[in-house]
Amino acid sequence: MDPDSEIRVDFPPYLRIYKSGRLERLIGTDTVPAGLDSATGVNSKDIVIDAATGVSVRLYLPDLTADKTEQEKKKMPVLVYYHGGGFLLQSAASPTYHSYLNSLVAKARVLAVSVDYRLAPEHPLPAGYDDSWDALKWPWLAEHSDMGRIFLAGDSAGANIVHNTAVTAALRGLGAGSGAQIEGIILIHAYFWGKEPLRGKMEKMWEYVFAGTSTTEGTDDPRINPVAAGNAARLRELPCKKAMVCVAEHDFFSERAKAYYEAVKKSGWGGRAELLETEGEEHVFFLKDPRSEKALAMMDRMIKFFGSD
């Protein structure tokens, strides 16, 4: 049989990997160009931030009135957003994420950076983590925004990246004297796993996400299971003053995200944690039906979080 047509691993409805090594993504490959969104007045632009890796960001600017001074514009909070897709799918140019961020930026009046990190299995983790950290350190942000008010947000795998980027910031810092500070983090339907009770296909997929790297803990690796024994101590060092964890009642990951929320509260961390649970909904429902009452309510809660003390 032709190895280019013989399936080695099948992860429906997401992707297939053939014995030849060929990868076929079944969803999450559509893209839309950046530019002015007529419905919201938000303008976006794609910018390569690392020529060596080709990693880029999609920058979103709200409609700013002409009478605002450059200094006033620089006071806008910064939202760094990490898209979902299991580390395997989607991009910053996805029509789903592009539409959502246009709406969020218009309502929240923030400067947003959507990170187009490299995907597994072609680029196994920690490549995506490294790209996400580099985007947070992108020099342009310090010149054009209020780096004392940084928010990290993401859904699914992107929420996992939010946590791990915050942990990295706690370990490495954001630059002495820069004034940069992560004010808050938002984890939406976070992609956290563990060996118990989630063995099976989900654990197999993690092997491809982290293929070829050293991770002896498997799905109890602290990057995927931050509340496993011995991992929770890192939560105490989160470098922000507030955290918001969003869960959906029928989401496969909801119990893991709730455990994360409880572990953060009990860790001795000095910030404020809040939990938003949406009843009757599934994983990333707000992207599937962004104009639904519950999706709009979740966005309003996020905007309130940006402005709260």
TABEL-V388835 format. One record per backbone hydrogen bond with DSSP energy under -0.5 kcal/mol. CO is the residue of the C=O (numbers start at 1). NH is the residue of the N-H. E is the energy in kcal/mol with one decimal. If there is no record, write none. Layout:
co/nh/e
CO/NH/E
CO/NH/E
This chain:
co/nh/e
2/5/-2.0
2/6/-1.0
3/20/-1.8
5/7/-0.6
6/19/-2.7
9/17/-2.8
11/14/-2.6
11/15/-1.5
14/26/-3.0
14/27/-0.9
15/11/-2.8
16/24/-2.8
17/8/-2.7
17/9/-2.2
18/21/-2.1
22/18/-2.9
23/25/-0.5
24/16/-2.3
28/90/-0.8
35/44/-0.7
36/38/-0.7
37/40/-0.5
37/41/-2.9
42/37/-2.9
43/61/-2.9
45/59/-3.1
47/57/-2.4
50/54/-2.5
50/55/-0.6
55/49/-2.3
55/50/-1.4
56/116/-2.5
57/47/-2.6
57/59/-0.6
58/114/-2.7
59/45/-1.8
60/112/-1.9
61/43/-2.5
62/64/-0.7
65/68/-1.6
69/73/-2.2
70/74/-1.7
72/75/-1.3
73/76/-1.5
76/146/-2.2
77/111/-2.4
78/80/-0.6
78/151/-3.2
79/81/-0.7
79/113/-2.8
80/153/-2.5
81/83/-0.5
81/115/-2.3
82/155/-1.1
85/88/-1.9
85/89/-1.7
87/120/-2.8
91/94/-1.4
93/32/-2.3
94/98/-2.9
95/99/-2.1
96/100/-1.8
97/101/-2.7
98/102/-2.0
99/103/-1.8
100/104/-2.5
101/105/-2.8
102/106/-1.9
103/107/-2.0
104/108/-2.9
105/109/-1.9
105/110/-0.7
110/112/-0.6
111/79/-3.1
112/60/-3.1
113/81/-3.0
113/115/-0.6
114/58/-2.7
115/83/-0.6
115/117/-1.1
116/56/-0.7
119/123/-2.0
121/124/-0.6
124/127/-2.1
126/130/-2.9
127/131/-2.6
128/132/-1.9
129/133/-2.1
130/134/-2.4
131/135/-1.9
132/136/-1.4
133/137/-1.4
135/138/-1.1
138/141/-1.4
138/142/-0.6
139/142/-0.7
139/143/-0.9
140/143/-0.7
140/144/-1.0
141/144/-0.7
141/145/-1.0
145/147/-1.2
146/149/-1.9
147/181/-2.9
149/78/-2.2
150/183/-2.5
150/184/-1.4
151/80/-3.1
152/186/-2.7
153/82/-2.2
154/188/-2.5
155/158/-2.6
156/159/-0.6
156/160/-1.7
156/191/-1.9
157/161/-2.1
158/162/-1.9
159/163/-2.0
160/164/-2.4
161/165/-2.9
162/166/-2.2
163/167/-2.2
164/168/-2.1
165/169/-2.4
166/170/-2.0
167/171/-1.8
168/172/-3.0
169/173/-2.2
175/178/-1.9
181/150/-2.1
181/183/-0.8
183/241/-1.3
183/242/-0.9
184/152/-2.0
185/244/-2.7
186/154/-1.3
186/188/-0.6
187/189/-0.6
187/246/-3.1
188/156/-2.6
190/192/-1.4
194/198/-0.7
200/204/-2.0
201/205/-2.2
202/206/-1.4
203/207/-1.0
204/207/-0.5
204/208/-0.7
205/208/-1.0
205/209/-1.8
206/210/-2.4
208/211/-0.9
209/125/-2.5
210/213/-1.6
213/215/-0.9
215/218/-1.6
217/220/-1.8
218/221/-1.7
221/224/-1.9
221/225/-2.7
224/193/-2.4
225/228/-1.6
228/231/-2.8
228/232/-1.0
231/234/-1.6
232/235/-1.6
232/236/-0.6
233/236/-0.9
234/237/-1.3
235/238/-1.5
238/240/-0.8
239/182/-0.6
241/272/-2.3
242/185/-1.4
243/274/-2.2
244/187/-2.9
244/246/-0.5
245/276/-2.7
246/189/-2.7
247/278/-2.5
248/251/-1.9
251/254/-1.6
253/257/-2.1
254/258/-2.4
255/259/-2.2
256/260/-1.9
257/261/-2.3
258/262/-2.5
259/263/-2.4
260/264/-2.6
261/265/-2.0
262/266/-2.0
263/267/-0.8
264/267/-0.7
264/269/-0.6
272/243/-2.5
274/245/-2.7
275/277/-0.5
276/247/-2.9
276/278/-0.5
277/279/-0.6
278/249/-2.7
278/281/-0.9
281/250/-3.1
282/285/-1.5
284/287/-1.3
284/288/-1.2
285/289/-2.1
289/292/-1.9
292/296/-2.5
293/297/-2.0
294/298/-1.9
295/299/-2.1
296/300/-2.3
297/301/-1.9
298/302/-2.0
299/303/-2.4
300/304/-2.2
301/305/-1.9
302/306/-2.0
303/307/-1.3
304/308/-1.1
